[in-house]
Amino acid sequence: TGRCDALVAPEEIERRRRELPAPPVPKSQSPWEALYREKTGQLVDGATLDFALDYRRISEHTPRHNH
């Protein structure tokens, strides 16, 4: 939550916020950017890829036989 010191009534600020459209999101310029936008969580939650959460405790399991 941010702070704004303005000589505008809180009701007016809320009205403007409701009436303004959300800013446009520019088109992704690479497949990696598209993947990041689609699969990454919020910064407050660690900004990790959502499917990576399935592998959080991978070291607690027996490693797979990979050779």
C-alpha positions in Angstrom: 0.0 0.0 0.0 1.4 3.3 -1.1 0.9 6.8 0.2 -0.2 9.8 -1.8 -0.2 13.3 -0.4 -2.6 15.2 -2.6 -5.2 17.9 -2.1 -7.9 15.6 -3.6 -10.8 14.2 -1.6 -10.5 10.4 -1.0 -13.9 9.9 -2.7 -12.6 11.7 -5.8 -9.5 9.5 -5.9 -11.6 6.4 -5.5 -14.0 7.6 -8.3 -11.1 8.2 -10.7 -9.6 4.8 -9.8 -12.9 3.1 -10.7 -13.4 5.0 -13.9 -9.8 4.7 -15.3 -9.2 1.6 -17.5 -6.3 -0.6 -16.5 -3.1 0.3 -18.4 -2.5 -1.9 -21.5 -0.1 -4.7 -21.2 2.4 -4.7 -24.0 2.7 -7.8 -26.1 5.4 -10.2 -25.0 8.6 -9.9 -27.1 9.9 -13.4 -26.5 8.5 -16.8 -25.5 10.4 -16.5 -22.2 8.6 -13.2 -21.4 5.3 -14.8 -22.2 6.1 -17.8 -20.0 7.2 -15.6 -17.2 4.0 -13.5 -17.3 1.8 -16.5 -17.5 3.4 -18.7 -14.9 5.1 -16.4 -12.3 3.5 -15.7 -9.0 3.4 -12.4 -7.2 6.5 -10.9 -5.7 5.0 -11.1 -2.2 4.9 -14.9 -2.6 8.5 -15.1 -4.0 7.8 -14.5 -7.7 8.5 -18.1 -8.5 7.2 -20.2 -11.4 3.9 -21.6 -10.1 4.8 -25.1 -11.2 8.2 -24.9 -9.5 6.3 -25.2 -6.1 5.9 -28.9 -6.8 9.7 -29.3 -6.6 10.3 -27.3 -3.4 11.4 -30.3 -1.2 12.9 -32.4 -4.0 16.1 -33.1 -2.0 14.1 -34.8 0.7 13.2 -37.7 -1.7 15.4 -40.4 -3.1 17.1 -39.0 -6.2 16.0 -40.4 -9.5 18.3 -42.8 -11.3 19.6 -40.6 -14.1 22.6 -42.5 -15.5 
